[in-house]
Amino acid sequence: MTIGVQADLDAAAAYFADWNGLAEWSKPYIAAAFAKGLVTGTVRNGKYYINGASPITRAEVAVLLQNAYRLAADASNLKSFGDTIPSWAVDSVSALASRRVINGYPDSTFMAGAHATRAEIVVMLMALIDA
């Protein structure tokens, strides 16, 4: 992945309504991730936001990792959770759970809207490397 391509920076700047509020050091990386389809932002009032200073949710991490690794769900090992997964994250959560990249909590919930901790993200990344 090439970082800092001007066309990517221009496209991301035009797409994300909060682009000018992002830390300068992050812009080349966010633009590259956007160009590769890894991030699309959230929609509010018809505009897209990257929310660069906000904590990331478990569902957002699942989508980001699934977009990066493009793993298909293992149909022989599907897992369900006892709570609701947002429709935009269902396929990603299903694919990662079936590959044991994510496991959820002991009470069979995924807690999609909870903030992901650094420890949880490291565990997911290491599981992806082994997937």
GROMACS elastic network, one bead per residue, 0.5 to 0.9 nm:
[ bonds ]
;  ai    aj funct       b0    kb
    1    32     6  0.71640   500
    1    33     6  0.85860   500
    1    36     6  0.81022   500
    2     5     6  0.68055   500
    2    32     6  0.68105   500
    3     8     6  0.86783   500
    3    28     6  0.56746   500
    3    29     6  0.60205   500
    3    30     6  0.89640   500
    3    31     6  0.78404   500
    3    32     6  0.56326   500
    3    33     6  0.88173   500
    4     7     6  0.86276   500
    4     8     6  0.72535   500
    4     9     6  0.68239   500
    4    27     6  0.80813   500
    4    29     6  0.71405   500
    4    31     6  0.74613   500
    4    32     6  0.70255   500
    5     8     6  0.53463   500
    5     9     6  0.63832   500
    5    10     6  0.87810   500
    5    28     6  0.74971   500
    5    31     6  0.82241   500
    5    32     6  0.76120   500
    6    10     6  0.60839   500
    6    11     6  0.85425   500
    6    28     6  0.86962   500
    7    10     6  0.51002   500
    7    11     6  0.61074   500
    7    12     6  0.85904   500
    7    31     6  0.89930   500
    8    11     6  0.51205   500
    8    12     6  0.60979   500
    8    13     6  0.84448   500
    8    28     6  0.80092   500
    8    31     6  0.53415   500
    8    32     6  0.62255   500
    8    34     6  0.77639   500
    8    35     6  0.59922   500
    9    12     6  0.52544   500
    9    13     6  0.60151   500
    9    14     6  0.86066   500
    9    27     6  0.71615   500
    9    28     6  0.64350   500
    9    30     6  0.84381   500
    9    31     6  0.51834   500
    9    32     6  0.77154   500
    9    35     6  0.88836   500
   10    13     6  0.50752   500
   10    14     6  0.62092   500
   10    15     6  0.86285   500
   10    31     6  0.82493   500
   11    14     6  0.52045   500
   11    15     6  0.61650   500
   11    16     6  0.87479   500
   11    31     6  0.76122   500
   11    34     6  0.86422   500
   11    35     6  0.80388   500
   12    16     6  0.59661   500
   12    19     6  0.74905   500
   12    27     6  0.85521   500
   12    30     6  0.78103   500
   12    31     6  0.53378   500
   12    32     6  0.86240   500
   12    34     6  0.66998   500
   12    35     6  0.77944   500
   13    16     6  0.57262   500
   13    17     6  0.76091   500
   13    18     6  0.83881   500
   13    19     6  0.54758   500
   13    20     6  0.76080   500
   13    27     6  0.88352   500
   13    31     6  0.80539   500
   14    17     6  0.74407   500
   14    19     6  0.81089   500
   15    19     6  0.81838   500
   15    47     6  0.81176   500
   15    48     6  0.65537   500
   15    49     6  0.82217   500
   16    19     6  0.53149   500
   16    20     6  0.87682   500
   16    40     6  0.87687   500
   16    41     6  0.75366   500
   16    47     6  0.73184   500
   16    48     6  0.50688   500
   16    49     6  0.50359   500
   16    50     6  0.62823   500
   17    20     6  0.78709   500
   17    47     6  0.62278   500
   17    48     6  0.58181   500
   17    49     6  0.55402   500
   17    50     6  0.80552   500
   18    21     6  0.55168   500
   18    22     6  0.69760   500
   18    48     6  0.79701   500
   18    49     6  0.56125   500
   18    50     6  0.67614   500
   18    51     6  0.72019   500
   18    52     6  0.84782   500
   19    22     6  0.55085   500
   19    23     6  0.88843   500
   19    27     6  0.79705   500
   19    49     6  0.77573   500
   19    50     6  0.74902   500
   19    51     6  0.89169   500
   19    52     6  0.87385   500
   20    23     6  0.82339   500
   20    24     6  0.86250   500
   21    24     6  0.86759   500
   21    52     6  0.84022   500
   22    25     6  0.84505   500
   22    26     6  0.69617   500
   22    27     6  0.68586   500
   22    50     6  0.86597   500
   22    51     6  0.82767   500
   22    52     6  0.61282   500
   22    53     6  0.75922   500
   23    26     6  0.55074   500
   23    27     6  0.68127   500
   23    52     6  0.80412   500
   23    53     6  0.86575   500
   24    27     6  0.54683   500
   24    28     6  0.80321   500
   25    28     6  0.70144   500
   25    29     6  0.80451   500
   26    29     6  0.55306   500
   26    30     6  0.61331   500
   26    31     6  0.85384   500
   26    52     6  0.84249   500
   27    30     6  0.51255   500
   27    31     6  0.58827   500
   27    32     6  0.84662   500
   28    31     6  0.51217   500
   28    32     6  0.61508   500
   28    33     6  0.86328   500
   29    32     6  0.51069   500
   29    33     6  0.61323   500
   29    34     6  0.84914   500
   30    33     6  0.50313   500
   30    34     6  0.60100   500
   30    35     6  0.85240   500
   30    39     6  0.77656   500
   30    50     6  0.84841   500
   30    52     6  0.88993   500
   31    34     6  0.50112   500
   31    35     6  0.60920   500
   31    36     6  0.86481   500
   31    39     6  0.89996   500
   32    35     6  0.50204   500
   32    36     6  0.62472   500
   32    37     6  0.86589   500
   32    38     6  0.86057   500
   33    36     6  0.51735   500
   33    37     6  0.62354   500
   33    38     6  0.50311   500
   33    39     6  0.58915   500
   33    40     6  0.88170   500
   33    68     6  0.88988   500
   34    37     6  0.50822   500
   34    38     6  0.57154   500
   34    39     6  0.50352   500
   34    40     6  0.63183   500
   34    41     6  0.88230   500
   35    38     6  0.76454   500
   35    39     6  0.83922   500
   36    39     6  0.80244   500
   36    67     6  0.88555   500
   36    68     6  0.84659   500
   37    40     6  0.69034   500
   37    67     6  0.69785   500
   37    68     6  0.82401   500
   38    63     6  0.81279   500
   38    64     6  0.57058   500
   38    65     6  0.79858   500
   38    66     6  0.84308   500
   38    67     6  0.51328   500
   38    68     6  0.59063   500
   39    50     6  0.80172   500
   39    63     6  0.84431   500
   39    64     6  0.64893   500
   39    67     6  0.79839   500
   40    48     6  0.76833   500
   40    49     6  0.82558   500
   40    50     6  0.73878   500
   41    48     6  0.57043   500
   41    49     6  0.50806   500
   41    51     6  0.73603   500
   42    47     6  0.80952   500
   42    48     6  0.54094   500
   42    49     6  0.52438   500
   42    50     6  0.65241   500
   42    51     6  0.78495   500
   43    46     6  0.59909   500
   43    47     6  0.54296   500
   43    49     6  0.63516   500
   44    47     6  0.54210   500
   44    48     6  0.65113   500
   44    49     6  0.75130   500
   45    48     6  0.84871   500
   49    52     6  0.83769   500
   50    53     6  0.87101   500
   50    54     6  0.89168   500
   51    54     6  0.54714   500
   51    55     6  0.84887   500
   52    55     6  0.82469   500
   55   115     6  0.62690   500
   55   116     6  0.77672   500
   56    59     6  0.82948   500
   56    60     6  0.62297   500
   56    61     6  0.67596   500
   56   113     6  0.88657   500
   56   114     6  0.83386   500
   56   115     6  0.55839   500
   56   116     6  0.60994   500
   56   117     6  0.86930   500
   57    60     6  0.51125   500
   57    61     6  0.62881   500
   57    62     6  0.86555   500
   57   111     6  0.88231   500
   57   112     6  0.65269   500
   57   113     6  0.53807   500
   57   114     6  0.53493   500
   57   116     6  0.52952   500
   57   117     6  0.88877   500
   58    61     6  0.51215   500
   58    62     6  0.62299   500
   58    63     6  0.87652   500
   58   110     6  0.79931   500
   58   111     6  0.70569   500
   58   112     6  0.50205   500
   58   113     6  0.62297   500
   58   114     6  0.59285   500
   58   115     6  0.58585   500
   58   117     6  0.85588   500
   58   120     6  0.86983   500
   58   121     6  0.87137   500
   59    62     6  0.50546   500
   59    63     6  0.63083   500
   59    64     6  0.86316   500
   59    85     6  0.75771   500
   59    86     6  0.76943   500
   59    88     6  0.87754   500
   59    89     6  0.59175   500
   59    90     6  0.85413   500
   59    92     6  0.83021   500
   59    93     6  0.72068   500
   59   110     6  0.85762   500
   59   111     6  0.80658   500
   59   113     6  0.64468   500
   59   114     6  0.81660   500
   59   115     6  0.88581   500
   59   116     6  0.86219   500
   60    63     6  0.51571   500
   60    64     6  0.60959   500
   60    65     6  0.85695   500
   60    89     6  0.73803   500
   60   112     6  0.80010   500
   60   113     6  0.84779   500
   60   116     6  0.88470   500
   61    64     6  0.50394   500
   61    65     6  0.60339   500
   61    66     6  0.83820   500
   61   116     6  0.74171   500
   61   121     6  0.76142   500
   62    65     6  0.52649   500
   62    66     6  0.59782   500
   62    67     6  0.84438   500
   62    89     6  0.72101   500
   62    92     6  0.58257   500
   62    93     6  0.58020   500
   62    96     6  0.72245   500
   62   102     6  0.82602   500
   62   112     6  0.89478   500
   62   124     6  0.87280   500
   63    66     6  0.50574   500
   63    67     6  0.59278   500
   63    68     6  0.84896   500
   63    88     6  0.82654   500
   63    89     6  0.59495   500
   63    90     6  0.87914   500
   63    91     6  0.83643   500
   63    92     6  0.52802   500
   63    93     6  0.72879   500
   64    67     6  0.51661   500
   64    68     6  0.62469   500
   64    69     6  0.87528   500
   64    92     6  0.85281   500
   65    68     6  0.50385   500
   65    69     6  0.60713   500
   65    70     6  0.79366   500
   65    92     6  0.81244   500
   65    96     6  0.85147   500
   65   124     6  0.85034   500
   65   125     6  0.81079   500
   65   128     6  0.84290   500
   66    69     6  0.52388   500
   66    70     6  0.51055   500
   66    71     6  0.62946   500
   66    72     6  0.87118   500
   66    91     6  0.87545   500
   66    92     6  0.54729   500
   66    93     6  0.81245   500
   66    95     6  0.75782   500
   66    96     6  0.70835   500
   67    70     6  0.53641   500
   67    71     6  0.83582   500
   67    92     6  0.79521   500
   68    71     6  0.87281   500
   69   128     6  0.79631   500
   70    92     6  0.87917   500
   70    95     6  0.88176   500
   71    74     6  0.87861   500
   71    92     6  0.84901   500
   71    95     6  0.63312   500
   71    96     6  0.73159   500
   71    99     6  0.83383   500
   71   131     6  0.88513   500
   72    75     6  0.87600   500
   72    91     6  0.88487   500
   72    92     6  0.86477   500
   72    94     6  0.88187   500
   72    95     6  0.54802   500
   72    96     6  0.81876   500
   72    98     6  0.88078   500
   72    99     6  0.86827   500
   73    76     6  0.86917   500
   73    77     6  0.80967   500
   73    78     6  0.72961   500
   73    91     6  0.79694   500
   73    92     6  0.83415   500
   73    94     6  0.62056   500
   73    96     6  0.69558   500
   73    97     6  0.79855   500
   73    98     6  0.57111   500
   73    99     6  0.69965   500
   74    77     6  0.54545   500
   74    78     6  0.64296   500
   74    94     6  0.87026   500
   74    95     6  0.67683   500
   74    96     6  0.89022   500
   74    97     6  0.88919   500
   74    98     6  0.53529   500
   74    99     6  0.64501   500
   75    78     6  0.56615   500
   75    95     6  0.89217   500
   75    98     6  0.74787   500
   76    98     6  0.80734   500
   77    97     6  0.84404   500
   77    98     6  0.51002   500
   77    99     6  0.74943   500
   77   100     6  0.89351   500
   78    94     6  0.68442   500
   78    95     6  0.80224   500
   78    97     6  0.71505   500
   78    99     6  0.84823   500
   79    94     6  0.68746   500
   79    97     6  0.61753   500
   79    98     6  0.59474   500
   79   103     6  0.86492   500
   80    83     6  0.88365   500
   80    94     6  0.77556   500
   80    97     6  0.84151   500
   80   108     6  0.79729   500
   80   109     6  0.86421   500
   81    84     6  0.75328   500
   81    85     6  0.82049   500
   81   104     6  0.75125   500
   81   107     6  0.89379   500
   81   108     6  0.53389   500
   81   109     6  0.50295   500
   81   110     6  0.60570   500
   82   107     6  0.78875   500
   82   108     6  0.54572   500
   82   110     6  0.75874   500
   83   108     6  0.78855   500
   83   109     6  0.53230   500
   83   110     6  0.66272   500
   83   111     6  0.69975   500
   83   112     6  0.83816   500
   84    87     6  0.88363   500
   84   109     6  0.84098   500
   84   110     6  0.81637   500
   84   111     6  0.80268   500
   84   112     6  0.76457   500
   85    88     6  0.82925   500
   85    89     6  0.65117   500
   85    90     6  0.58285   500
   85    93     6  0.79714   500
   85   110     6  0.76725   500
   85   111     6  0.79056   500
   85   112     6  0.59339   500
   85   113     6  0.84823   500
   86    89     6  0.54156   500
   86    90     6  0.62456   500
   86   112     6  0.74349   500
   86   113     6  0.86895   500
   87    90     6  0.52975   500
   87    91     6  0.80761   500
   88    91     6  0.75557   500
   88    92     6  0.83402   500
   89    92     6  0.53777   500
   89    93     6  0.60369   500
   89    94     6  0.84635   500
   89   112     6  0.85242   500
   90    93     6  0.52559   500
   90    94     6  0.59693   500
   90    95     6  0.85388   500
   91    94     6  0.50986   500
   91    95     6  0.60859   500
   91    96     6  0.85977   500
   92    95     6  0.51900   500
   92    96     6  0.61429   500
   92    97     6  0.84004   500
   93    96     6  0.52579   500
   93    97     6  0.58416   500
   93    98     6  0.83748   500
   93   102     6  0.76813   500
   93   110     6  0.88166   500
   94    97     6  0.51819   500
   94    98     6  0.59947   500
   94    99     6  0.86091   500
   95    98     6  0.53140   500
   95    99     6  0.64508   500
   95   100     6  0.88114   500
   95   101     6  0.86569   500
   96    99     6  0.51823   500
   96   100     6  0.62207   500
   96   101     6  0.50574   500
   96   102     6  0.57986   500
   96   103     6  0.85753   500
   96   124     6  0.88917   500
   96   128     6  0.84377   500
   97   101     6  0.57129   500
   97   103     6  0.59025   500
   97   104     6  0.82098   500
   98   101     6  0.76498   500
   98   102     6  0.82082   500
   98   103     6  0.88320   500
   99   102     6  0.77803   500
   99   127     6  0.86383   500
   99   128     6  0.84899   500
   99   131     6  0.66243   500
  100   103     6  0.61170   500
  100   124     6  0.89006   500
  100   127     6  0.72311   500
  100   128     6  0.86734   500
  100   131     6  0.79681   500
  101   123     6  0.78971   500
  101   124     6  0.53754   500
  101   125     6  0.78459   500
  101   126     6  0.82486   500
  101   128     6  0.59196   500
  101   130     6  0.88526   500
  101   131     6  0.73706   500
  102   110     6  0.86250   500
  102   120     6  0.88479   500
  102   123     6  0.83450   500
  102   124     6  0.62436   500
  102   127     6  0.80437   500
  103   106     6  0.87628   500
  103   108     6  0.85432   500
  103   109     6  0.89498   500
  103   110     6  0.76063   500
  104   107     6  0.81641   500
  104   108     6  0.62448   500
  104   109     6  0.55991   500
  104   111     6  0.75120   500
  105   108     6  0.54432   500
  105   109     6  0.54091   500
  105   110     6  0.61643   500
  105   111     6  0.80780   500
  106   109     6  0.73600   500
  107   110     6  0.88669   500
  109   112     6  0.85242   500
  110   113     6  0.87283   500
  110   114     6  0.87538   500
  111   114     6  0.54566   500
  111   115     6  0.87208   500
  112   115     6  0.82119   500
  113   116     6  0.88309   500
  116   119     6  0.81406   500
  116   120     6  0.61531   500
  116   121     6  0.66876   500
  117   120     6  0.51439   500
  117   121     6  0.63408   500
  117   122     6  0.86758   500
  118   121     6  0.51333   500
  118   122     6  0.61729   500
  118   123     6  0.86492   500
  119   122     6  0.51505   500
  119   123     6  0.62343   500
  119   124     6  0.86723   500
  120   123     6  0.51410   500
  120   124     6  0.62160   500
  120   125     6  0.86548   500
  121   124     6  0.50548   500
  121   125     6  0.61170   500
  121   126     6  0.85796   500
  122   125     6  0.50880   500
  122   126     6  0.61077   500
  122   127     6  0.85020   500
  123   126     6  0.52198   500
  123   127     6  0.60981   500
  123   128     6  0.85803   500
  124   127     6  0.50792   500
  124   128     6  0.61288   500
  124   129     6  0.86932   500
  125   128     6  0.50234   500
  125   129     6  0.62901   500
  125   130     6  0.87853   500
  126   129     6  0.50953   500
  126   130     6  0.64927   500
  126   131     6  0.86820   500
  127   130     6  0.51296   500
  127   131     6  0.60038   500
